[in-house]
Amino acid sequence: MQIHNAAEALPNLINPFWRLPLLSLFGLKARNPVGFSFAQFITHTPMVLLLLWLLAPTLAYQPPVLP
């Protein structure tokens, strides 16, 4: 479950569409949070990829059983 959560975190950092209504409330432009999001993306991408690489062998793959 943690691998799934980690892999899902990257799109949330790349596509921060949930921030757009908040930007209009505070009178900010869409380019203001880009630097922060980019810094998180640069920081978290290697960490997430490393954790995925390390933790992936712990999952046992069981192919689906066809009827």
C-alpha positions as CSV (number, residue, x, y, z in Angstrom):
1,M,0.0,0.0,0.0
2,Q,2.9,2.4,0.7
3,I,4.3,1.9,-2.8
4,H,0.9,2.8,-4.2
5,N,0.7,5.9,-2.1
6,A,4.3,6.9,-3.0
7,A,3.7,6.4,-6.7
8,E,0.4,8.4,-6.5
9,A,2.2,11.3,-4.8
10,L,4.2,12.3,-7.9
11,P,1.2,13.3,-10.1
12,N,-0.2,15.3,-7.1
13,L,3.0,17.3,-7.1
14,I,3.1,17.7,-10.9
15,N,-0.6,18.7,-11.4
16,P,-1.6,20.9,-8.5
17,F,-5.1,21.8,-10.0
18,W,-6.6,21.8,-6.5
19,R,-4.7,25.0,-5.8
20,L,-6.3,27.0,-8.6
21,P,-9.4,28.0,-6.5
22,L,-7.1,28.9,-3.6
23,L,-5.0,31.1,-5.8
24,S,-8.0,33.2,-6.8
25,L,-9.1,33.6,-3.2
26,F,-5.7,35.0,-2.2
27,G,-5.2,37.0,-5.3
28,L,-2.1,35.1,-6.5
29,K,-1.0,34.2,-10.0
30,A,-0.7,30.6,-11.2
31,R,3.0,30.9,-11.6
32,N,3.6,31.7,-7.9
33,P,3.5,28.1,-6.5
34,V,5.4,26.6,-9.5
35,G,8.8,27.1,-7.8
36,F,7.7,25.3,-4.7
37,S,6.1,22.4,-6.7
38,F,9.2,22.1,-8.8
39,A,11.4,21.9,-5.7
40,Q,9.2,19.2,-4.3
41,F,9.3,17.3,-7.6
42,I,13.1,17.4,-7.8
43,T,13.4,16.3,-4.1
44,H,10.8,13.6,-4.1
45,T,11.3,12.0,-7.5
46,P,14.6,10.3,-6.6
47,M,13.3,9.3,-3.2
48,V,10.1,7.8,-4.6
49,L,11.9,5.9,-7.3
50,L,14.5,4.5,-4.9
51,L,11.7,3.3,-2.5
52,L,9.8,1.7,-5.4
53,W,13.0,0.0,-6.5
54,L,13.8,-1.2,-3.0
55,L,10.3,-2.3,-1.9
56,A,9.0,-3.8,-5.2
57,P,10.6,-7.2,-4.6
58,T,8.7,-7.5,-1.3
59,L,5.4,-7.8,-3.2
60,A,4.5,-11.3,-4.3
61,Y,2.9,-11.3,-7.8
62,Q,0.0,-13.8,-8.1
63,P,-1.4,-13.9,-11.6
64,P,-5.2,-13.8,-11.8
65,V,-7.0,-17.2,-12.0
66,L,-9.2,-17.4,-15.1
67,P,-12.4,-19.4,-15.0
